[in-house]
Amino acid sequence: MRRHLHLFVTACRFDLVEHTRNRLAMVLVALFIPSWISLAYAVIPSTTVTFRLRATGRLLAPAGNQITQITGAINAVTLITGFMMFAVTFNGGRFDRRLAMAGYPRIHLVLAKTTSLALASGAVAAYATAVICAAWSPRQPVQLAAALFCGALTYGALGVVFGSLLRREVEGMFALVMTSLVDVGLQSPLASGGTRSAAVEFLPTYGTMQAATAAGFTRTPLPGDLAVQILWFAGAALVGLFAFRRRTKDALTARPPFRLPWPPRHRQPARPARASSTTP
Amino acid sequence: MELDLRPGVLAGIVGENGAGKSTLLKILSGELRPQRGTVRHEGTFGYCPQDVVINDALTVRQHLEFFRVARGLPDLGHAEEVMDVLRLSQHADERAGLLSGGTRQKLNLTLALMHNPRVLLLDEPYQGFDWDTYQRFWDLAARLRDAGRSVLVVSHLAYDAERLDELWRLQGGLLHPATAVPA
């Protein structure tokens, strides 16, 4: 038990060191979140925007700059965690493999990555919520932070998926930005006026958008929508897990791929070669 | 091909670019699955890949700690010996991303040797080394061989043949006994 804890804590520690040394991500957290959220509040007019919130069916009429702050915060926290996780996955794939082949249990590496993602998501979600609260008072700040947290988790997992599957760094950055553009753009009450299309329910931050908007302007708790967002995270994390498992597989210990138990008729089976290294 | 790497042997495989040397070592280390045939290791092995596989965000010391935990080693005694031989100790607190190419390769090699494995699979292990470090690398390889380790060095040149007990040339997917190329 102590060894498991030691393996987990060590991997967590070095994951966090790696995140904190991602200077661009740190600058984005420190400057982009407050400046983008504050600019949205200062620049967008406070004219009311009327739309129907899908999750409650209620008609809402918040100030335009307040709802823009919420969509802007979702945009910012999801892109930042997505970028952070993409960067460590893309750059660290072969290093993770080397660690795993040196004997580091993959389950501890995965748990550590999930923990560091959760800590990073919690920090950026709390920070963004605090910046919003400095401008006005959302009705449910805790739900707002929870919604941002779940959205950040989801994009962090998507960052792992993109980092595992894409070959070039620029492809991953484009994939993240384009996904966020479509995702938040289609749901934004300012752009869609609370669209009636059910398609938005399948977007990656649908749960976050519903729960965060409700948190800003109603007193209705929306645990169901937070659960939907957690499901999105779980799905993306599962794909990321399979990709990680595939990338860190040891061919010497893994089972061989399935082959027919009899040789094909049209050709002679090749004589197996044997490469072995022996020590006393 | 059939390759039996015995204890106490310092062997080399040479071949032209693209002959499959690195692929062979990746198969022997478990990075790649062979299309046919088997690989059998008895005892621990260390693999130094041709590309430097380290984490630019971590210091040299943090790398050693990470791999110490991975390998379940009680201490870093052997790693420190290797670092002393390669003159890496003075960079212990520097981040890998800020190290020179040769020093990164020293770390790459140290991670392969730090658990004192019985079998060493080294792919172009001295690339980027200065002359002194290059000489010290061969002294270290000879010491490990004398201590009963099996050492396999892959290179695209056969200049160091006189230092090797066995030399093979990989050509057309087959291993042939080879002789030295005059430097």
Chai-1 contact restraints between the chains, C-beta under 6 A:
chainA,res_idxA,chainB,res_idxB,connection_type,confidence,min_distance_angstrom,max_distance_angstrom,comment,restraint_id
A,T10,B,V69,contact,1.0,0.0,6.0,A-B,restraint_1
A,F14,B,F66,contact,1.0,0.0,6.0,A-B,restraint_2
A,E18,B,A57,contact,1.0,0.0,6.0,A-B,restraint_3
A,R21,B,A57,contact,1.0,0.0,6.0,A-B,restraint_4
A,R94,B,V53,contact,1.0,0.0,6.0,A-B,restraint_5
A,F95,B,V53,contact,1.0,0.0,6.0,A-B,restraint_6
A,F95,B,N55,contact,1.0,0.0,6.0,A-B,restraint_7
A,R98,B,V53,contact,1.0,0.0,6.0,A-B,restraint_8
A,L99,B,A70,contact,1.0,0.0,6.0,A-B,restraint_9
A,A102,B,F67,contact,1.0,0.0,6.0,A-B,restraint_10
A,A102,B,A70,contact,1.0,0.0,6.0,A-B,restraint_11
A,A102,B,R71,contact,1.0,0.0,6.0,A-B,restraint_12
A,G103,B,A70,contact,1.0,0.0,6.0,A-B,restraint_13
A,G103,B,R71,contact,1.0,0.0,6.0,A-B,restraint_14
A,Y104,B,A70,contact,1.0,0.0,6.0,A-B,restraint_15
A,D250,B,G30,contact,1.0,0.0,6.0,A-B,restraint_16
A,A251,B,G30,contact,1.0,0.0,6.0,A-B,restraint_17
A,A251,B,L32,contact,1.0,0.0,6.0,A-B,restraint_18
A,A251,B,R33,contact,1.0,0.0,6.0,A-B,restraint_19
A,L252,B,G30,contact,1.0,0.0,6.0,A-B,restraint_20
A,A270,B,R36,contact,1.0,0.0,6.0,A-B,restraint_21
A,P272,B,R36,contact,1.0,0.0,6.0,A-B,restraint_22
A,P272,B,G37,contact,1.0,0.0,6.0,A-B,restraint_23
A,A273,B,M1,contact,1.0,0.0,6.0,A-B,restraint_24
A,A273,B,R36,contact,1.0,0.0,6.0,A-B,restraint_25
A,A273,B,G37,contact,1.0,0.0,6.0,A-B,restraint_26
A,R274,B,E2,contact,1.0,0.0,6.0,A-B,restraint_27
A,R274,B,G37,contact,1.0,0.0,6.0,A-B,restraint_28
A,R274,B,T38,contact,1.0,0.0,6.0,A-B,restraint_29
A,A275,B,L3,contact,1.0,0.0,6.0,A-B,restraint_30
A,A275,B,V39,contact,1.0,0.0,6.0,A-B,restraint_31
A,S276,B,R40,contact,1.0,0.0,6.0,A-B,restraint_32
A,S277,B,L5,contact,1.0,0.0,6.0,A-B,restraint_33
A,S277,B,H41,contact,1.0,0.0,6.0,A-B,restraint_34
A,S277,B,V119,contact,1.0,0.0,6.0,A-B,restraint_35
A,T278,B,E42,contact,1.0,0.0,6.0,A-B,restraint_36
A,T279,B,P7,contact,1.0,0.0,6.0,A-B,restraint_37
A,T279,B,E42,contact,1.0,0.0,6.0,A-B,restraint_38
A,T279,B,G43,contact,1.0,0.0,6.0,A-B,restraint_39
A,T279,B,R118,contact,1.0,0.0,6.0,A-B,restraint_40
A,T279,B,S150,contact,1.0,0.0,6.0,A-B,restraint_41
A,P280,B,P7,contact,1.0,0.0,6.0,A-B,restraint_42
